[in-house]
Amino acid sequence: MALIFRTVMQSVGLLLSFLGWILSIITTYLPHWKNLNLDLNEMENWTMGLWQTCVTQEEVGMQCKDFDSFLALPAELRVSRILMFLSNGLGFLGLLVSGFGLDCLRIGEGQRDLKRRLLILGAVLSWASGITALVPVSWVAHKTVQEFWDENVPDFVPRWEFGEALFLGWFAGLSLLLGGCLLNRAACSSHAPLASGHYAVAQMQTQCPYLEDGTADPQV
């Protein structure tokens, strides 16, 4: 029963980490980190991502323009690019390492301690990937709120609001963190079968002298 529970935790943790990794990649390239709705022209909607700014019009559709210079971007967008790339890389490494630590994988089946260490390492990488995804998303959201309530900006000036990519990035980071927690929990619970196995071997060793002498075990 404990083996089945541990296998289920490993599978669910790996699936959550994989889901968070995929969503993190989508968040990186989705041009919807900020939305700008124009009250004067409701048929036109502006969006901004880490790489480009897009405008959507009913007659023309969506048109996007890439940012000309990396150094000309605001600090939060520059750092967000780096952190999101780092999150994607750490998430991939976490999935790769955790995959080799699964109990259902035949490779290294006799090296249970190595598999446990691989699961723990995969969990740590998943945590790091989740944190590096949450930091840029939360930073951009914080700057958006500051600019939205800036009293120095006149009321008639349009203001940026939260885009869909921010919510997607939050969900991705939480999925990576939760997946890492389940992988770490499954790795820590792998001590129980080993302990019971050592107890069984010790019990057999105590019974061997009685079996060799042909006498009955006093515990029976």
Disulfide bonds with the S-S distance in Angstrom:
Cys54-Cys64 1.97
